[in-house]
């Protein structure tokens, strides 16, 4: 059932060229009480966008137009729909750009169902942007607990660089990078690198 803070006719627009993922997301959202229309192309979504309400689940990698350009098109047209980005691990740097352009959050594939529903609920909150701002400040405070080297390693991970290239950039061994990765998770109080990446992305959005 939907949270009482979300209207029963809340609409979540799913924009993804992967038919299997579209259908899976649609089933999940409908089971949670949302209306969930789908769009196989960015062009189809943008054609309908001026008439739409609700929020958007937007895949970053689509054949006709990537998510960053879709976000730019929405901004140019003055269309204010809350956007949640769906991304593969290698697209994290682009996800950072989309969030800087105003997207509320990103979900890394494979998508965690609880995380997706929490992000959608947050998108329908009246103060969603203020909540994200507060999360960004808290993320920056948490990252301040990292050592300088741990922060450098996390920045490399957020930039989508593999351990070998992070080691080369920092002039340390791959094994040392792995040690720093493990330690930064402990300092951040999580077992999930995806969570650490999200904190890194949010911290980049915090005011200096």
N, C-alpha and C positions, 0 to 999 in steps of 0.2 A: 504493500500500500504506500501511497505518497505521504510524505510528511505533511502535517497540517499547515506548514508554512508555504506549501506549493499548491497552486490551483490545480484542480482535477483535470483541467483542459490544457495544461502546460504542454507546449510543443517543442520537441527537440528535432532539429533538422540534421540528418545524417548525410554527409557529403563524402563519398569514397568510391573509387573505381573498382574496388574488390567486392564483387557481388556476395560472396560468402560472408565477409565481415559485415557488410551492410545488413544482411538478413539477421545475423546473430545479434547485432546491436539493436536492431528494430525489435526482435523478440524480447530481449532483456528490458528495454525501455517500456514496451507495451505492457509487459508483465508487472512493471512497477507503476503503471497508471498513466504513463505519458502518451501523447500522440507523437508518432515518430515517422514522418515522411522521409523518403530517401531520394538521393540524387546520385546518378552514376557519373556525372561530369560536373566540373566547376561551372561550365557555361550554363548548364541547365539550372543550377542553383542560383547563379547571378541573375538569370532572366527572371526568376521568381522572387528574388530577394526584396525588391521594393515593396512587395505586398505582404511580407512575412512578419510574424511575431515569434517570440520564444528565444531559444538559443541554438547554437550550431556546434555539431561535432564535425570538425574539418580535418580531413587527411592532408598531410603535407605533400605527399608524392602522388600526383595524378598526371596522366599523359598530356592533357590539354593545357593545364595551368597549375602551378604549385600553390600551396597554401599561402605563402607569403604574398603572391600576386593577388589571390582572392581577397586577402585581408586589405591590401592596398586599394583594390577596386571598391570594397565596401566603404572604406574611409573616404575615397574620392566622391562617392555617390551620397555621402551623408547618411549611410545606413548603419544604425547602431544596434547590432545584434551581438549579444555576448558570445564569444568564440572560445571553444575548447579544442586544442589542437591534438590530433592523433599522429604519433610519430614513431618511426623505427629508431633504434639506438644511434645509427649513423647520422640521423637528421637532427640530433640535439642542438648543434650550433644554429640551425635554421629555426628550431623551436624557440631559441633564445630571442632571435630577431622578431619572430611573430609576437612573442609576449611583450617585447619592448614596443611593438606597434599597437598593443592594446589587448591582445588575447588574454583571457583570464587564467588559463592553465594549460598544461599539456599532459597527455597520457601516452606512456611508452608501450609499444607492442611487445609481447602479448598483453592485452589490456586486462587489468584486474577489475572484476565486476563491481566490487564494493567501492574501489577508488573512482570508477567512472560515475556511479550513482552519487557519490559524495560531491564530485566536481559539478555534476548537473544540478544538484540541489543548491550548491553555492552560487551557480550562475543565475538562478532565479531569485536570489536574495537581493533585496533593494539596495544594499550597500556593498555589492560584490566587489567593486573596484577598491573601496575602502578596506575591505577584508584582505584583499590581495596586497595592498600597501602595508597593512599591519603584518601580514605573513612575511613580506620581504624584509621588513625591519627585524623581525624575530630571526629570520634565517641569517641575516648579516651578523647578528649578535652571536648566534650559534657557531658560525664559521670563524668568528674572532677567537674562539677557543682552540682552533687548530694552530699548529706550529707553522712558521713560514713555509717550510718545505712541504708539509701536508697540504697546505693551501695551494701551492704550486702544482702538486700532483692532481688535486681535485680540479683545478682550473683546466689542466690538460685533459682530464676525463670529460669535463663538460664541453670542451672544444672538440670532442670526438676523436682524440688521438689515442692510439693503442699504447700499451705499456712500453713497447720498444722505442717508440718515438718520444714519449715523455722522458724516458731514460736518456736518450740522446740529447734532447733539449736541455736537460738539467745536469748533464755530464755525470750521471750516476748509473749504477747497474740496474738491470731489469728487476733483479731480486730486491733491490732497495726500494724500487717503485712499489713492488708488491707488498713490502713491509709497511710502507707509508699508507697504501690503500687500506690495509687491514686496521692500522692504528686510527686513521681518520674516521672510519666507521664507528670504532669504539668511542672516540671523543664526541661524535655526533649522536651517539646513543641509538644507533640503528644497525641492523644486519643487512640492510638492503642498499646496494649501490644506486638503484633507481631513486630511492629516497634522498641519498646524498646528492645525486645529480640535480634533483628538483630543488633542494636547498641551495645548491650552487647557482642555479638559474634565478631563483627568487632573490638571492643576495645581490646578484648583478643588477636587479631592478630597484634596490633600496637607494634612497637618497644618500649621498656621500656625507 
